[in-house]
Amino acid sequence: MFPARHLLCQTVPVTPIRSLGPVRRYLSWENEQRCRGLLKESANKYKQDAVSAAVLVPLCSVAGDPALLYTLRSSTLTGLHKGDVSFPGGRRDDSDRDVIATALRETQEELGLHPREDCVWGIMQTVPDKTKKTVTPVVANLGPLEHLSLKPNPQEVEDVFTLSISHLLQEKNQGYTHFCKKGVYSYTLPVFLHGPYRVWGLTAIFTELALELLAPGKYRRRTRVLGNR
């Protein structure tokens, strides 16, 4: 499905941001530096937290257009999230140095990729899952999809797909679900529609955080999740 090439994170010639199309600016060198700066504070705050799990939020480009890379978890897995759309990730291991190590290790185990730590832009806000365990999203740019050699682990991953940033930013592809407890409004979760699969739950929250980071002013957050810090 994908050409067998190796993933490399290396310095590329800087293209002036004004010469790029509006969509391609999201992965420009200038935008990367801006995002790294914004994430530096949260990295210091969350990197050493005793979190339960971490996921990689993989940025990439498809035919030059910025996108997010998603997986569909195998329906044969046990647990609450089998068959769900997700980002690569999982529980933190005692041998992991920090949450970045957890996210990179899980990406290697699930997708056969070996992204280096210099691909990582930073750490976003830690969010509690349904069981109140904390999950930390780690943002990294994997580069052009055409240059990646993906080898999904069939025991964990049923499918791999991408959604472009331009698709995710269109309001027609955005939805929201309001939740009530005992008839009283409790919280709202985002849903992203009209792709190969519906993106919802924690993965949609992390997608929303990524859109806010990459495209300030282009995406309006309308969720309210209790327990967020």
Sine and cosine of phi, psi and omega as CSV:
sin_phi,cos_phi,sin_psi,cos_psi,sin_omega,cos_omega
0.00,0.00,-0.67,0.75,0.00,-1.00
-0.88,-0.47,0.58,-0.81,0.02,-1.00
-0.90,0.44,0.60,-0.80,-0.05,-1.00
-0.99,0.12,1.00,0.00,0.06,-1.00
-0.77,-0.64,0.35,-0.94,-0.05,-1.00
-1.00,0.01,0.51,-0.86,0.05,-1.00
-1.00,0.05,0.83,-0.56,0.04,-1.00
-0.79,-0.61,0.70,-0.71,0.14,-0.99
-0.95,-0.30,0.91,-0.40,-0.05,-1.00
-0.54,-0.84,0.24,-0.97,0.01,-1.00
-0.94,0.34,0.71,-0.70,0.02,-1.00
-0.87,-0.50,0.41,-0.91,0.01,-1.00
-0.83,0.55,0.68,-0.73,-0.04,-1.00
-0.99,0.16,0.83,-0.56,0.08,-1.00
-0.98,-0.18,0.79,-0.61,0.00,-1.00
-0.80,0.60,0.72,-0.69,-0.09,-1.00
-0.89,0.46,-0.49,0.87,-0.02,-1.00
-0.94,0.35,-0.32,0.95,-0.02,-1.00
-1.00,0.01,-0.07,1.00,-0.01,-1.00
-1.00,-0.04,0.45,-0.89,0.13,-0.99
-0.92,0.40,0.35,-0.94,-0.08,-1.00
-0.86,0.51,-0.54,0.84,-0.02,-1.00
-0.97,0.24,-0.67,0.74,-0.08,-1.00
-0.95,0.32,-0.23,0.97,0.05,-1.00
-0.90,0.43,-0.39,0.92,-0.08,-1.00
-0.89,0.46,-0.48,0.88,0.03,-1.00
-0.95,-0.32,0.30,0.95,0.02,-1.00
-0.94,0.35,0.31,-0.95,0.02,-1.00
-0.86,0.50,-0.67,0.75,-0.01,-1.00
-0.89,0.45,-0.68,0.73,-0.01,-1.00
-0.94,0.35,-0.57,0.82,0.07,-1.00
-0.87,0.49,-0.71,0.70,-0.02,-1.00
-0.91,0.43,-0.61,0.79,0.05,-1.00
-0.89,0.45,-0.71,0.70,-0.02,-1.00
-0.92,0.40,-0.67,0.74,0.03,-1.00
-0.86,0.51,-0.64,0.77,0.02,-1.00
-0.90,0.43,-0.67,0.74,0.01,-1.00
-0.92,0.39,-0.55,0.84,-0.07,-1.00
-1.00,0.10,-0.20,0.98,-0.05,-1.00
-0.88,0.47,-0.67,0.74,-0.01,-1.00
-0.91,0.41,-0.70,0.71,0.00,-1.00
-0.93,0.37,-0.52,0.86,0.05,-1.00
-0.89,0.46,-0.70,0.71,0.03,-1.00
-0.89,0.46,-0.53,0.85,-0.06,-1.00
-0.98,0.19,-0.64,0.77,-0.18,-0.98
-0.96,-0.29,-0.28,0.96,-0.17,-0.99
-0.85,0.52,-0.67,0.74,-0.07,-1.00
-0.98,-0.17,0.15,0.99,0.04,-1.00
-0.87,0.49,0.50,-0.86,0.05,-1.00
-0.99,0.15,0.88,0.47,-0.03,-1.00
-0.98,0.20,0.36,-0.93,-0.04,-1.00
-0.99,0.11,-0.53,0.85,-0.11,-0.99
-0.41,-0.91,0.23,-0.97,0.05,-1.00
-0.59,-0.81,0.50,-0.87,0.09,-1.00
-0.79,-0.61,0.44,-0.90,0.13,-0.99
-0.99,-0.11,0.78,-0.62,0.12,-0.99
-0.99,-0.12,0.99,-0.12,-0.19,-0.98
-1.00,0.06,0.93,-0.38,0.17,-0.98
-0.99,0.16,0.54,-0.84,0.07,-1.00
-0.38,-0.93,0.00,-1.00,0.12,-0.99
-0.78,-0.63,0.57,-0.82,0.02,-1.00
-0.83,-0.55,0.92,-0.39,-0.10,-0.99
0.80,0.59,0.59,0.81,0.05,-1.00
1.00,-0.01,-0.20,0.98,-0.04,-1.00
-0.99,-0.11,0.75,-0.66,0.00,-1.00
-0.87,0.48,0.61,-0.80,-0.05,-1.00
-0.45,-0.89,0.19,-0.98,0.16,-0.99
-0.93,-0.36,0.61,-0.79,-0.02,-1.00
-0.98,-0.19,0.79,-0.62,-0.03,-1.00
-0.85,-0.53,0.34,-0.94,0.15,-0.99
-0.85,-0.53,0.40,-0.92,0.16,-0.99
-0.95,-0.32,0.90,-0.44,-0.05,-1.00
-0.92,0.40,0.59,-0.81,-0.03,-1.00
-0.86,0.50,0.65,-0.76,0.03,-1.00
-0.97,0.24,-0.14,0.99,0.02,-1.00
-1.00,0.01,-0.12,0.99,0.03,-1.00
-0.94,0.35,0.35,-0.94,0.13,-0.99
-0.99,-0.11,0.32,-0.95,0.04,-1.00
0.95,-0.30,0.05,-1.00,-0.11,-0.99
-0.94,0.35,-0.46,0.89,-0.23,-0.97
-0.96,-0.27,0.23,0.97,0.02,-1.00
-0.90,0.44,0.66,-0.75,0.01,-1.00
0.97,0.23,0.05,1.00,-0.01,-1.00
-1.00,-0.01,0.41,-0.91,0.19,-0.98
-0.96,0.29,0.67,-0.75,-0.03,-1.00
-0.48,-0.88,0.13,-0.99,0.26,-0.97
-0.99,-0.15,0.45,-0.90,0.03,-1.00
-0.87,0.48,0.71,-0.70,-0.02,-1.00
0.21,-0.98,0.02,-1.00,0.00,-1.00
0.11,-0.99,-0.27,-0.96,-0.08,-1.00
-0.93,0.38,0.54,-0.84,0.05,-1.00
-0.97,0.26,0.72,-0.69,0.02,-1.00
-1.00,-0.09,0.50,-0.87,-0.01,-1.00
-0.86,0.50,-0.43,0.90,-0.01,-1.00
-0.99,0.13,-0.18,0.98,-0.02,-1.00
-0.95,0.30,0.75,-0.67,-0.01,-1.00
-0.91,0.41,-0.63,0.78,-0.01,-1.00
-0.30,-0.95,-0.11,-0.99,-0.06,-1.00
-0.93,0.37,-0.47,0.88,0.06,-1.00
-0.90,0.43,-0.69,0.72,0.03,-1.00
-0.88,0.48,-0.62,0.78,0.03,-1.00
-0.88,0.47,-0.75,0.66,-0.03,-1.00
-0.90,0.45,-0.67,0.75,-0.01,-1.00
-0.94,0.35,-0.64,0.77,0.02,-1.00
-0.90,0.44,-0.71,0.71,0.00,-1.00
-0.91,0.43,-0.59,0.81,0.04,-1.00
-0.90,0.44,-0.65,0.76,0.05,-1.00
-0.89,0.45,-0.70,0.72,-0.04,-1.00
-0.93,0.37,-0.58,0.81,-0.08,-1.00
-1.00,0.05,-0.60,0.80,-0.13,-0.99
-0.89,-0.46,-0.07,1.00,0.00,-1.00
0.96,0.29,0.24,0.97,0.02,-1.00
-1.00,-0.05,0.43,-0.90,0.02,-1.00
-0.79,-0.61,0.88,0.47,-0.02,-1.00
-0.91,0.40,0.69,-0.73,0.03,-1.00
-0.99,0.15,0.33,-0.94,-0.08,-1.00
-0.91,0.40,-0.40,0.92,0.02,-1.00
-0.96,0.29,-0.12,0.99,0.14,-0.99
-0.97,0.24,-0.33,0.95,-0.11,-0.99
-0.98,0.22,0.79,-0.62,0.06,-1.00
-1.00,0.07,-0.53,0.85,-0.02,-1.00
0.37,-0.93,-0.15,-0.99,-0.07,-1.00
-0.90,-0.43,0.77,-0.64,0.05,-1.00
-1.00,-0.04,-0.07,-1.00,-0.07,-1.00
-0.89,0.46,0.74,-0.67,0.09,-1.00
-0.94,0.33,0.67,-0.74,-0.08,-1.00
-0.78,-0.63,0.65,-0.76,0.07,-1.00
-0.98,0.19,0.58,-0.82,0.07,-1.00
-1.00,-0.02,-0.18,-0.98,-0.06,-1.00
-0.86,0.51,-0.51,0.86,-0.06,-1.00
-1.00,-0.06,0.17,0.99,0.01,-1.00
0.96,0.29,0.16,0.99,0.12,-0.99
-0.99,0.16,0.55,-0.83,-0.09,-1.00
-1.00,-0.03,0.66,-0.75,0.01,-1.00
-0.81,-0.59,0.75,-0.66,-0.04,-1.00
-0.95,-0.33,0.82,-0.58,0.05,-1.00
-1.00,0.02,0.75,-0.66,0.01,-1.00
-0.92,-0.38,0.84,-0.55,-0.06,-1.00
-1.00,-0.04,0.76,-0.65,0.04,-1.00
-0.58,-0.81,0.53,-0.85,0.05,-1.00
-0.97,-0.23,0.92,-0.39,-0.02,-1.00
-0.99,0.10,-0.18,0.98,0.01,-1.00
1.00,-0.03,-0.21,-0.98,-0.02,-1.00
-0.89,0.46,0.72,-0.70,0.02,-1.00
-0.86,0.51,-0.55,0.83,-0.03,-1.00
-0.91,0.42,-0.30,0.95,-0.02,-1.00
-0.99,-0.15,0.01,1.00,-0.07,-1.00
-1.00,-0.08,0.61,-0.80,0.11,-0.99
-0.95,-0.31,1.00,-0.05,-0.06,-1.00
-1.00,0.04,0.78,-0.62,0.05,-1.00
-0.76,-0.64,0.97,0.26,-0.07,-1.00
-0.85,0.52,0.66,-0.75,0.08,-1.00
-0.97,0.23,0.93,-0.37,-0.10,-0.99
-0.90,0.44,-0.34,0.94,0.03,-1.00
-0.96,0.27,-0.34,0.94,-0.04,-1.00
-0.89,-0.46,-0.52,0.85,-0.15,-0.99
-0.86,-0.51,0.83,-0.56,0.01,-1.00
-1.00,-0.04,-0.51,0.86,-0.02,-1.00
-0.37,-0.93,0.37,-0.93,0.07,-1.00
-0.77,-0.64,0.71,-0.70,0.00,-1.00
-0.48,-0.88,0.22,-0.98,0.03,-1.00
-0.82,-0.57,0.45,-0.89,0.18,-0.98
-0.80,-0.60,0.79,-0.62,-0.03,-1.00
-0.94,0.33,0.46,-0.89,0.06,-1.00
-0.87,0.50,-0.63,0.78,0.00,-1.00
-0.89,0.45,-0.61,0.80,0.06,-1.00
-0.90,0.43,-0.73,0.68,-0.06,-1.00
-0.91,0.41,-0.46,0.89,-0.04,-1.00
-0.99,0.13,-0.20,0.98,0.00,-1.00
-0.98,0.22,0.79,-0.61,-0.06,-1.00
-0.87,0.50,-0.50,0.87,-0.01,-1.00
-0.92,0.40,-0.31,0.95,0.01,-1.00
-0.99,-0.17,0.13,0.99,-0.04,-1.00
-0.92,-0.39,0.71,-0.71,0.07,-1.00
-0.68,-0.73,0.15,-0.99,-0.03,-1.00
-0.60,-0.80,0.59,-0.81,0.05,-1.00
-0.86,-0.51,0.82,-0.58,0.03,-1.00
-1.00,-0.10,0.70,-0.71,-0.02,-1.00
-0.90,-0.43,0.64,-0.77,0.03,-1.00
-0.84,-0.55,0.48,-0.88,0.11,-0.99
-0.83,-0.56,0.88,-0.47,-0.02,-1.00
0.82,0.57,0.64,0.77,0.07,-1.00
0.99,0.15,0.05,1.00,-0.02,-1.00
-0.91,-0.40,0.74,-0.68,0.00,-1.00
-0.82,0.57,0.72,-0.69,-0.04,-1.00
-0.90,-0.44,-0.82,0.57,-0.03,-1.00
-0.31,-0.95,0.19,-0.98,0.00,-1.00
-0.80,-0.60,0.69,-0.72,0.05,-1.00
-0.87,-0.49,0.59,-0.81,0.05,-1.00
-0.98,0.19,0.38,-0.93,0.12,-0.99
-0.66,-0.76,0.70,-0.72,0.04,-1.00
-0.92,-0.39,0.79,-0.61,-0.22,-0.98
-0.91,-0.41,0.16,-0.99,0.18,-0.98
0.93,0.37,0.36,0.93,0.20,-0.98
-0.98,-0.19,-0.19,-0.98,0.05,-1.00
-0.86,0.51,-0.54,0.84,0.02,-1.00
-0.62,-0.78,0.39,-0.92,0.04,-1.00
-0.97,0.25,0.73,-0.68,0.04,-1.00
-0.98,-0.20,0.87,-0.49,-0.07,-1.00
-0.55,-0.84,-0.05,-1.00,0.05,-1.00
0.91,0.41,-0.54,-0.84,-0.05,-1.00
-0.88,0.48,-0.57,0.82,0.01,-1.00
-0.90,0.44,-0.61,0.79,0.05,-1.00
-0.93,0.37,-0.60,0.80,0.05,-1.00
-0.89,0.46,-0.71,0.71,0.01,-1.00
-0.91,0.41,-0.58,0.82,0.08,-1.00
-0.89,0.46,-0.68,0.73,0.01,-1.00
-0.88,0.47,-0.70,0.71,0.04,-1.00
-0.88,0.48,-0.63,0.78,0.01,-1.00
-0.92,0.40,-0.64,0.77,0.02,-1.00
-0.91,0.41,-0.65,0.76,0.06,-1.00
-0.87,0.50,-0.63,0.78,-0.01,-1.00
-0.94,0.34,-0.74,0.67,-0.12,-0.99
-0.97,0.24,-0.58,0.82,-0.15,-0.99
-0.76,-0.65,0.91,0.41,-0.01,-1.00
-0.87,0.49,0.71,-0.71,-0.02,-1.00
1.00,0.05,-0.25,0.97,0.00,-1.00
-0.99,-0.12,-0.37,0.93,-0.02,-1.00
-0.82,-0.57,0.76,-0.65,-0.01,-1.00
-0.95,-0.30,0.91,-0.41,-0.02,-1.00
-0.97,0.24,0.76,-0.65,-0.01,-1.00
-0.80,-0.60,0.31,0.95,-0.01,-1.00
-0.99,-0.12,0.37,-0.93,0.11,-0.99
-0.61,-0.79,0.96,-0.28,-0.07,-1.00
-0.95,-0.31,0.88,-0.47,0.00,-1.00
-0.92,0.40,0.63,-0.77,0.05,-1.00
0.99,-0.13,-0.23,0.97,0.05,-1.00
-0.92,0.40,0.54,-0.84,0.05,-1.00
-0.99,-0.16,0.00,0.00,0.00,0.00
